Amino acid sequence: MKRFGTCVRKFMSTGKVSRPKWFEPKVQKERSCLKLYNSLTREKEIFVPKSGGRLVTWYSCGPTVYDASHMGHARNYVSIDINRRLLSDYFGYNVKFVQNVTDIDDKIILRARQNYLFDKFVESKDKDVNDIIDALCIYVEKNMNLSGLRTVESIRSAVDAVNLDEKKLENPKFGMYYNAVRSALKALEDPEKEGFNDGMKDIYMPYLDSKFGSSVIDPEIFRKLPAFWEEQFDNDMKRLNVLPPTVTTRVSEYVPEIIEFVKRIIDNGYGYATDDGSVYFDTVKFDSSEKHAYAKNQPWNKGQLDLIKEGEGSLTSSSSGKRSANDFALWKASKPGEPRWDSPWGQGRPGWHIECSVMASDILGESMDIHSGGIDLAFPHHDNEMAQSEACFENEQWVNYFLHTGHLHIEGQKMSKSLKNFITIDEALEKYTSRQLRLAFLLTQWNNQLDFKESLLQEVRSLENMLSNFFKNTRALKSDDCPHVSKKLGTREKDLLSYLERIEEDIDSALCDNFSTPVCMKLLSDLVNKSNSYISEAAVDVRTEVLIAVCKFISKFLGITGIPIREDYLGWYEGDVRQESNKEELILPYVQCLGKFRDQVRQFAINNTDPKKFLELTDKLRNEELLKLNVLLDDRSGQGALVKLISEEEKARIIEEARLEEQRKQAKKASEELKKREREAKERERLEKAKIPPQDLFKQPDLYSEWDEDGIPTKDKDGNAITKSMTKKLKKLWLQQEKLYKSVN
């Protein structure tokens, strides 16, 4: 020991210890940069946050809450939610996500007034049919261009003569007007009939509003409607598993800030007040500035008066005082029957476009990384937002990346109440699960048009079933993992792991390419098919570790995109809603099933029952008792059964298939029994016929009068000789009878 210590000291003192050379690994392949399709350039641009770090600021246009949310909203908010999750949970950015609620708007004011006035009408129980007919006449003249009609009969005749298909091409809303008139005409056939109010509501509410709308002054009326629909919207988003915003802003809580924002735009020379107390944005002044440009998203739509008018709102009756047709309202002077706030220009309310600018800027500052919304908002809403914000802050670019989700069509047509293809989120969730809807959106590029049609939904169901089966098989194989199976990876396992690594790289490239989720879903399908092939080829030698790695990768990806997955990352929950129950309630049905099976096996053993009965008992356990508990046993040759937990839908399908199979068996059995009875009847008939000696076969005086020595007829009953051809036939029958007779007797 002393000698060892001496040697060590000597070694340490004789030379300096040098660190071995380290060879820096060379980058084999640079990772792709994230690129996003930017409406401002109409190109995929490399994403660079303005923070220079991980913080991303994002504003998204929220709902105008005056009615039920529909599938168009679902497409927009779920697609944005997927992109937001990918940016945060896949790319690792810290996303500050702001979304507004528009609770001051022309649509809200109009709907609130009309609902209030109609409810008062219904409560009064005053059905002035003539007044309703007047309302109908005004409605058809205004919306269907049918003038000079004063009676129900004349209106019905005129409506019957309308070429509906032609009119709908001229005006997409014509079908909605047509249906409202048809409904009112039907209601007027019997004003005392239940459903009368609902039938004429659509044509009568505008009439009531035109007469009494200006008298509605209670602010609570304008708060009640949006408050109700905001809550419904939030519930819809929860059911669709859309993440809540980091910050939610509500317009009605930002009126003072809006007034200050408008004042700043005026001070900068880009806004002007009119005599009626409104304030407009000066698009000409703004566009002529070297620093600014108007309509950055869709410059080709500048001057499109129909879009500009729609953006100004249905309650904007005149534009007196506007310097240019492109100018839009920053502040609207309130008319009688509209909510109002005090301002330097008189009592009024915010314009639609200014609301988003103020709320976004209050939380995110004078510029932001991302602004998102539906493509239908690109012009004029989003272009006006940018113009007024850049005018307020005197900067050149308020938004760096504008992300617009594509339109949603139903079976190739734009969703419309007039086409009767209008689907609310609530209605959609009665027919499809939130997972199926999200899968449908994942299968379509977020900025492309989505056609919500049966072929897409069939693709969704097929994909969902394929993934569910793979998840269940993987979990079952994991539970059934045998210790005697080698852990050493063979060629098949190594190939599957290499394939998984290639898929991971390809998915990364696809996500970097504008969040290309349709490509990702195709890659996941390929991965599942490859894994299923491995399971089939490996048979009893399956290495579950490899399958678990595949399953966890797929589950992690789906979880990132917003599909709820299991805590162990082995697939998703079977069912749209996960229900928690206490341990006793969860386990008891399975234990009772096991106890019942044990009792029957024990009784069979005590009674020395035929072994076949044991097999029948195990079949009953598999096909009935366990199936009731959503447990499926897959019998395997040379191995124990594979145990799977299945959904209610799959259980129903298996039970239905078993019922149909039993029907087929019973039908086959009945057919075989019928054939058996027919054979037995023929046999009895044959045996009965065999009792007749061949000499007596033709002893029928009503047919024949003479016979030869063998009993074959020579003359018919009238004494005419039997023809040679007939004799030949009779001889053949005689020989057959002789053979039959001898075979039995």
Residue, then its C-alpha position, 0 to 999 in steps of 0.5 A: m500500500k505504501r509503495f502504491g502511494t509513493c508511485v502515485r505521488k511520483f506520477m503526479s509530480t513528474g508530469k501535467v495530466s492532459r485531457p484527451k481530445w474531444f471531437e465536436p459532433k458535426v451537424q448532419k442536417e439542419r432543422s427546418c425553420l418554422k414558416l407560416y403562411n402570412s396573408l400580408t405577403r401571401e407567402k410562407e414566411i420564416f417565423v421570427p418573434k419580435s421579442g427575439g426570444r420565446l415570447v410570442t404575442w398573439y391576438s385573435c378575433g373573438p365572437t360577436v355574441y348575438d346568436a348560437s355559434h355554428m360550424g364556421h366558428a368551430r372551424n376557425y376557433v379549433s384550427i387556431d387552437i391547434n396552431r396555438r398548441l403547436l406553437s406552444d407545446y411543440f415549438g416551445y414558445n411562450v404564447k401570450f394569447v388575447q381574444n376579444v368578445t364583441d358585445i357592442d355591435d349593430k347585429i347585437i343591438l338589432r337582435a336585442r331590440q327585436n327580441y325584446l319587442f317580439d317578447k312584449f308582443v307575445e306577452s300582450k296576446d294581441k294578434d292583429v292579423n291585419d298588422i301582420i299582413d302589413a308587415l308581410c307586404i313590407y317584408v316581401e317588397k324590401n327583401m324579394n322585390l315584390s311590390g304592390l301586393r296587399t293581400v295574403e292571396s296575392i303574396r302567395s301567388a307571387v311567391d309561387a311564381v318565383n324562380l327560386d334557384e335563379k334568385k338565389l344565384e342573384n342573392p345568396k340570402f334570397g332563400m332565407y327570405y323566401n323561407a321566412v315568407r313561406s313560414a308566415l303564409k303557413a302561419l296565417e292560414d290559422p292564426e289560432k293554431e299553436g306555432f303561429n308566433d314562431g311561423m311569422k316571427d322572422i317577418y314580424m320582428p323587423y316590422l316591430d323594430s321599424k315602428f318601436g325600435s327607437s323607444v328601446i332605451d333600457p341599457e340592460i336590454f343590450r347587455k342581456l343578449p350578449a351575456f347569454w350568448e357569450e356564456q353559450f360560446d364559452n360552453d361550446m369552446k369547452r366542449l370542443n376542448v379549445l384552450p381559453p385565452t391567456v386574456t379575454t377582453r370585452v368591448s363594453e369594458y373598454v369604451p374609455e380606452i376606445i375614446e382615447f384611442v380615437k382622440r389620438i388618431i384625430d390628433n395624428g391627422y387621420g381621423y375627423a368628426t362629422d356634424d352628427g357626432s360620428v368620427y371617421f378614419d381618413t383612408v385617403k390621408f392615411d394611404s397617401s402617407e409615405k409611411h403607411a399603406y391601406a388594405k395590406n391584406q387584400p389591397w384589391n378590395k379597396g373601393q368594394l362598396d358592398l364589403i365596406k357597407e357590410g363592415e359598417g353595420s346594418l344600422t349605419s343608414s347614411s354616410s353623410g359627412k364622409r370624405s371618401a367611400n372607403d372611410f370607416a367609422l371609428w365612433k358612431a353617433s347613437k340614434p334613438g334605440e341604441p346604447r350610448w356613451d358620452s364622448p367629446w363628439g357627443q353621445g355615441r358608441p364604438g365602431w366595429h373595427i376600432e374595438c379590436s385595435v384598442m383591446a389588442s394594443d392594451i394587452l400586447g402593446e404597439s405591435m404584435d407577432i400574430h393576428s388571426g381570424g377567419i378569411d372573411l374578416a380580412f377586408p375590411h375588418h382586419d385591414n381597417e384594424m391595421a390602418q387605425s392602429e398604425a395611424c394611432f402609433e405612427n408605426e409601419q407594421w402593427v402585425n407581423y404575421f396575419l393568419h387567416t383560417g379558410h372558409l367552411h363549406i357543407e357538401g360543397q356549398k357555403m353554409s347558409k340558413s337558406l340552403k338548410n345546411f346551417i349547423t350549430i356547434d350544439e347540433a354538430l356535437e349531437k352527431y359527432t364527437s369533439r374528437q371527430l371534429r378536431l380530426a376533421f380539421l387536422l385532415t385539412q390545411w388550416n388556411n385552405q377551404l374545408d368542405f365538411k362532407e360525408s367523404l371527409l367524415q368517413e375518412v375521419r371515422s376510418l382514421e379514428n377506428m384505425l388509431s383506436n384499434f392500434f391503441k387497444n392492441t398495444r395496451a392489451l399486448k403490454s398487459d399480456d407481456c410474457p417474461h419469457v419473450s426475449k428483450k433482444l431486438g431483432t431485425r423487425e424491431k430495429d426496422l420499426l424503430s428506424y421507421l419511427e425515427r424517420i416519421e418523427e423527422d418527417i412530422d417535424s418538417a411538416l409542422c415547420d411547413n406552415f403547420s401542415t397537419p394533413v401531412c402529419m396525419k398521413l404519416l401517422s397512418d403509415l406508422v400505424n400500418k407499419s406497426n400492425s404489419y410488425i404485430s402480424e409478422a412477429a406473432v408470439d415474439v412481439r417486443t412490446e417496448v417498440l410498440i409502446a414507443v410508437c404508441k407514445f409518440i402518436s399519443k403525444f402528437l395527438g395530445i399536442t394538437g388538443i385531443p385528450i389522451r391517457e395519462d400513460y400516453l398509450g392512446w386516447y380515452e375511449g369515449d368523448v367524455r371521461q367519467e370518474s367513479n370511485k374504486e368500488e363502483l368501478i371494480l364491482p361489476y367485474v368482480q361480480c362477473l368473475g364470482k358468477f363464473r367461478d360459481q358455475v365452474r365449481q357447480f359443473a365440477i361437483n356434478n361431473t358435467d360434460p366437458k363440452k359444457f365448460l367450453e359453452l360456459t367460457d364462450k358465454l363469458r366471452n360473448e355475453e358477460l364480459l362484452k356487457l362490461n366493454v371487455l373483448l377477448d380475442d382468442r389466439s392460436g397457441q396463446g392466451a386470449l388478448v384482452k381489450l377494453i372497448s368503447e360503447e360504440e364498438k360494443a354495440r357494433i360487435i353485438e349487432e354483428a353477433r345478432l346478424e350472424e345468429q340470424r344467418k345461422q338460424a336462417k341457414k338452419a331453417s333452410e337445412e331443416l326444410k330441405k331435410r323434410e323435403r328429402e324425407a317426403k321424397e323418400r317416403e314417396r319413393l318407398e311407397k312407390a316401391k311397393i308397386p310391382p312393375q307389372d301393376l304400374f300401368k294397370q289403370p283402366d281409365l287410361y289403358s284397355e290392354w297390356d302385354e305379359d309384362g303389364i306394359p299398355t298396348k292400347d289406350k282406353d278407347g282401344n287405339a294402339i299405343t304408338k311406338s314412341m309412347t311404348k318406348k317411354l312406358k318401357k323406360l318407366w317400367l324398367q325404372q320401377e322394376k329396379l326400384y321394386k327389386s331394390v326394396n323388396 
